[in-house]
Amino acid sequence: MLNDYSRVTAASVAAVTDEAIAAADGLVAEVTGAPSTFDNTLGPLQTADALIADASGRGAFMGRVHPDGDVRKAGTEAEERLIKWGTDLVFRRDLYEAVERFAATDEAASLAGERRRLLDHTMRDLRRAGHELDDASRDRLQGLRRRLVELEVEFGRNLDDWDDGIEMTRNQLAGLPDEYVSGLTETSDGRYRVSMAYPDYIPFMREADDREMRRRLQHKFWNRAAKVNYPLLDEAVRLRAEIAALFGQSTWADFAMDVKMARSPQRVDEFYESVVPGLTRMAEGELAQLATLGSKLGIDRTQPWDTTYLDNKQRLRDYGINQNEVAAYFPLEQVVEGMFEVTGDVFGLSYERVTDAKPWHSDVELYAIRDAGGGDPLAYFYADLFPREGKYGHAAAFSIRYGRRNADGTHATPVAAIVANFTKPTAAGPSLLKHDEALTLWHEFGHILHFCLTTAEIHRFSGYETEWDFVEAPSQIMENWMWEPSVLQRFARHYRTGELIPTDLVARLVAARDLNVGLFTMRQVYLGQLDLGMHAVAEPPDLMEVYKRATDYTLLPFHEDTFFPAGFGHLMGGYDAGYYGYLWARVYGDDMFSEFERHGITSPEVGRRYRDEVLATGGTRDAVEHVRAFLGREPSSDAFLQRLGLPTSV
């Protein structure tokens, strides 16, 4: 049954949260006094976890998307309560003892498959909650964990609530198309407000000729919530270091990576060492070309606020790529239809819009996912794609209900949501996506498919509940189809004429794919090193110094008087000591896509194997086993290195 979000209130969010916590507490109470069997121990714990997760999707999620400020406030409060419930659960000594008793039974010794993995992971969770520490250390650990939850929720709320911008004259918007200007808010004195929302910020930085206004806008963007979030991030970094020390680990990265594919910061360092020198040489050459172009435009030294602008000019000069011309062939509705058509063919799926969806806002659409042969829905997902005040400001996939087998034997159908911030359609025309925005949509849809096509029986391993540094692989692989000419020419049509995207334009777009790839990949390295600079050091560092040092990886000057990390939600959103995972997971994503390249870009046979071995399996086995099973061999970095233009192992 789908939730009626049209009737959500602040009071209903609180009520859903209260009911879930009360029911979950009741289940845990039964565990601690029950006989030592799977059905009396781990079974009820999974049911309790599922109740909490479902309540998050029905209530706490509203803190990210609901148009009413009171409901959003209730949602963030609910999010904090639910996360704290899960944090506190593993600290319960009686629960630890109950699970230990079960682990010592003959039944536990005979477990296999998901049940065996669940016991192993539960014991690992309890160990990482400090049950092998002394009482004082465990109490301190619990207090640190609870405080971290408070800091992370407040950090995210500050970003979602942040509202800033610059009012400009029409002359200061030179270089931007009329369609962009008409979408801006016009002030009473005839100026135009350029906000921090992506549909305002990104095109401005790419196309605005006024260099000083680009500098000023980037300065504001890189200082989002800086005053309020700097101390929160600083405290979080210090608390994480203290947690690691309680376990005898030298850094938070050592502690955090123990449950990731990488296993240790040393392996991540080795990964970076294998690619950074080559990428640096590439980026230096690319930056020299941008500098030459910039000098002809009166730019004496390339600054951070110049790179996307000069990249856009270079694409226009060398490849004839006008991003606005390209966007005319990517109206949002057609991109969605094309995404459905291609993934439907490749993965054996069909999609249907649900007409009576009862969403939280009129912009939101709901879709059912089915097997291509029909039958009951496999899953549902919401698409909330346009910006509005107070809404989550980036693009992400959110879980609403995890697929699983319930205690009564019924199946819970997965429900998820894509939340993004694309340009909203107007009476004058549709929402037109730049190619990179279309890439973002396909990327997030990769997360949706990973979540929704699960066949896991147990909530703990459902959907994208896999190692955190693999979770981006099924989303990044999706981007590859958006560069394939045969795919683009299935759905990319001009929004006015209906003309299919010209073969020549597709060829130029694809040819320009790797333009400045070294420079932009080094930005990914920079973000990963920014994260590790905070979390892979023995003593809590000066965050501003970490930020400045990490900027060296961009090969660009430091933008003075900014603190970008205050607006970098990943540092407080689960990617701490894990942002390297974007580049790390790309190795596996590129390797898996090479199987499509060998056997057919849209091969249903390869697609079905990928669906069964990677998307459906979730966390039911280690992620590297997914890759091995799909490829029929050991993973390789060759496809990743080839795509970057770096030497391979062959």
Buried (B, 14 or more C-beta within 10 A) or exposed (E): EBBBBEEBBBEBBBBBBBBBBEBBBEBBBBBBEBEBEBEBBBBBBBBBBBBBBBBBBBBBBBBBBBBBEEBBBBBBBBBBBBBBBBBBBBBBEEBBEBBBEBBEBEBBEEBEEBBEBBBEBBBEBBBBBBBEBEEEBBEBBBEBBBEBBBBBBBBBBBBBBBEEBBBBEEEBBEBBBEBBBEBBEEEEEEBBBBBBBBBBBBBBBBBBBBBEBBBBBBBBBBBBBBEBBBEBBBBBBBBBBBBBBBBEBBBBBBBBBBBBBBBBBEBBBEBBEEBBEBBBEBBEEBBEBBBEBBEEEEBEEBBBBBBBBBBBBBBBEBBEBBBBEBBBBBBBEBBBBBBBBBBBBBBBBBBEEBEEBBBBBEBBBBBBBBBEEEEEBBBBBBBBBBBBEBBBBBBBBBBBBBBBBEEEEEEBBBBBBBBBBBBBBEEEBBBBBBBEBBBBBBBBBBBBBBBBBBBBBBBBBBBBBBBBBBBBBBBBBBBBBBBBBEBBBBBBBBBEEEEBBEEEBBEBBBEBEBBBBBBBBBBBBBBBBBBBBBBBBEEBBEBEEBBEBBBEBBBBEBBEEBBBBBBBBBBBBEBBBBBBBBBBBBBBBBBBBBBBBEEEBBBBEBBEBBBBBBBBBBBBBBBBEBBBBBBEEEBBBBBBBBBBEBEEEE
